[in-house]
């Protein structure tokens, strides 16, 4: 926040404010004296509770626009004394102004007047309204002058009386209280009154933020104080800006004629760093306001927030930075015209930051709008960010720090998680917190856990999260299929080097997307293979059943898919689409409208898979149903064959837990030779046998396994020869 004022600066501001209020006191004393000369009896205990005949006569005798003092005058001696006192008060104010100039200080009240182009009348109005917030005795004085003990704040009519305005001049100065006048347009005063009541009866109130600022501190309104920040022009994070090009562009913008800067992209923290970098070059403060949060918490419209922000930016000599700007878009995804007017009319540099890119339509003020993207940092920048935040957070000596960091596999972490600057910062903080809580060193496993946690997975309502349980030793496949799975993992890990450092990604339409097809009969290991990949890469795995996504209504399938991919955009998760047969079919010949729209659905799915910055896997039981043109668009295709005898034996041996009590008679070779079953069926048989054993003796026997096999074959609808089940 803004630095505290030194004692001398604070005293000089206070002395000047006190001198100006002393000048207002003279006006009040004069008005009280005229009030009494006009026949008002201060000792009348019923004054203000009734209207006398004399009062009515006096009111009717006054000309239009007159006041109580118009029919009376100060005596020559009184006028002379008042003139001397006024001159003395003005001289005191002028002396303090000169002293401030000599000391190189700008007085806050004068800064306010200059920033909002206030004339002497407007400043006096502000001072009259300000007085009760600084000294409660003014409440009683104003109540006295307004003949109403409940009216403790000055009404417009009283202000005009105090400033001795009468007749036509009085009406002219009433324009200062119009909504478009500086005092109200910049929210310096709030004019309150009953609906339909004349303006003269409305009372004046000074915003608490203005009061606090005049007293030496910037203090935003209480309802949105948590969403406002004021920063001095000191930049400590220049090295965290996404690219050298961004730094060069911001430096160039610093010399541009006060544009409206549109920051957009997923990396909100980098936007803030960029804004601070820019204001450091300009030697100006930065005032940040979270527009979306303030709209919710303070129940204010975007226009009200902009007006208050621009007011405070003028007061603090700051560049306004309006974050979470997407909350201001209308239903058409555009910035409303009245907000464009506010942006266009502000005379200084403005920065707005949000995720979505937008065009400056309705730019009636013809302001210069410039756009700058802050995307998710590239690999080399993510790696630098991990190192930067770990260096900040780990409380150990530098001699051991680099050794620890080198053991955390940061290149792998940076390569597999496309996180924003803020997500990396928070993931590091959370990881250090976990390590401290558990009294352990920071490990690679902890960092991967927090990286997944801060990847913003919002798929729980649309997909089922699978916790990977299997590793390489659990999956049984032919050598070639195992090689393909290894290649998939190597491809994911090698993306940063190949796509970014070697520049191969510039030549690819699909960018960093890795699209995979798993094809094979049920139970042959497709889901297990997906878990192995997720386990090796330490990424979250989400399973989506495509049969629940496909709709018979035209266009609904695409909407469902779009929702899934939109939610997954920042998840860094592997998307596993099961039951792909529900959407894929051989549609080479379009015979009717449904065939045509089925092709559209398939094309849309592949298009979204290619646009997804991560791994997507399609699983199908019937590869024959897939059109060859669609298959060619997939990066990897893995066929899961039905296991042969040798593979079935390994599956039996691998899936049977060592902890399960087993009879000596168990012979997995017999089972593998006699029954042609896939791994999924073998797993079901073992589970069935284990439950039988738990209920009948405590150890698994061949009889239990044969009984489980019978039930599995029955479930599959296969004919069973009794001889097959004999031991």
JOBEL-V423631 format. One line per field, one symbol per residue. ss: DSSP state (h for helix, s for strand, l for the rest). phi: phi as a letter, one per 30 degrees, with the letter a starting at -180 (. if undefined). psi: psi as a letter, one per 20 degrees, with the letter a starting at -180 (. if undefined). A space follows every 10 residues. Layout:
ss = ???
phi = ???
psi = ???
This chain:
ss = llllllhhhh hhhhhhhhhh hhhhhhhhhh hhhhhhhlll llllllslls llhhhhhhhh hllllllhhh hllllhhhhh hhhhhhhhhh hhhhhhhhhh hhlllllhhh hhhhhllllh hhhhhhhhhh hhhhllhhhh hhhhhlllll llllshhhhh hhllllhhhh hhhhhhhlll lhhhhlllss ssllllllhh hlsssslhhh hhhhllllll lhhhhhhsss sllllllhhh lllhhhhhhh hhhlllllls sssslllhhh hhhhhhhhhh hhllssssss hhhhhhhhll lhhhhhhhhh hhhhhhlsss ssslhhhhsl llllslhhhh hhhhhlllls ssssllllll llllllllss ssslllllhh hhhhhhhhhh hhhllllhhh hhhhhhlllh hhhhhhllll hhhhhhhhhh hhhhhhhhll lllhhhhhhh hhhlllllll lllsssllll lhhhllllhh hhhhhhhhhh hhhhhhhhhh hllhhhhlll lllsssssss lllllhhhhh hhhhhhhlll ssssshhhll lllllhhhhh hhhhhhhhll lllssssslh hhllllllll llhhhhhhhh hhhhhhhhhh hlllssssss llhhhllhhh hhlllsssss llllhhhhhh hhhhhlllll lslllllhhh hhhhllllhh hhhhhhhhhh hhhhhlllls lhhhhhhhhh hhhhhhllll lhhhhll
phi = .ddddddddd dddddddddd ddddeddddd ddddedddjd cddddcdjca cddddddddd dddeidbedd dbbddedddd dddddddddd dddddddddd ddciccdddd dddddchdde ddddeddddd eddcaddddd dddddchadd cccddedded dddhcbiddd ddddddcddc deecdchdbc ccadejddee ddccbceddd eddddjbdbd eedbddcbbb bddbccbedc debddddddd dddecddhdc cccbkdcddd dddddddddd ddhbdbccbd ddddeddchc dedddddddd dddddchcdd bcchdedddd ddicdeeddd dddddddcdb bcbadddbcd dhdddhddcb cbcbdeeded dddddedddd ddcddbdddc ddddddcchd eddddcbdcd edddeddddd dddddddchb ddbedddddd dddcdhdcce dcbcdcddcc bedcccbeed dddddddddd dddceedddc dcidddccdd icdbcbccbl deidjddddd dddddddhcd bcccddddcd bdddjddddd ddddddddec dhcdcccchd edccadcecc cadddddddd dddddddddd dddacbbccb dbdddddddd dddddbbccc ddddeddddd dedddddddd dbdddebddd ddddbdbded dddddddddd dddddbkjbd cdddddddde ddddddicdc ddddcdd
psi = rqqqqrgggg hggggghhgh hhhhhggggg hgghghhjjp oiioijpiir orghggghgh iqrpjrahih irqqqggghg gggghghggh hgghghghgg ghjkqpphhh gggghjlprh ghghgggghh ghihoihhgh ghgghjkoii niqprggggh ghjlpqbhhg hgiihijqhj qghhhjkhqp oqrqpiqqhh iqqpqpphhg ghghjjqpor qhikhijppp prmppikhii qgrhhggggh hghhjqmmro popqrhnhhh ggggghgghh hilqrpoppn ggghhghilq qhghgggggh ghhggjlqpp oorlhhiiqa hjkrpqhhhh ggghipiapp pppagqqqqm rkmhikqopq qpqmapqrgh hgghgggghg hhholrqhhi ghgghhijlh ggghhiomqr ghggghgggg ghgggghjlr qprhggghgh gghjjlokih iirpppopiq ahihpoqqgg hhggghhggh gghigggghg hijhhhipgi cjpopqpppr rpjijghghh hgghghilqq ppppohhihp qippihgggg ghgghghigk hkqppoorli hhhprokhpo hahhgghggg gghgghghgh ipmbpppppq inhhipphhh hhiqhqpopn qpprgghhgh gghghophip pqqhipnhhg ghhhpnqrhh hgghgggghg hghhilhiqp rhgghhghgg hghghikqpp phhhiq.
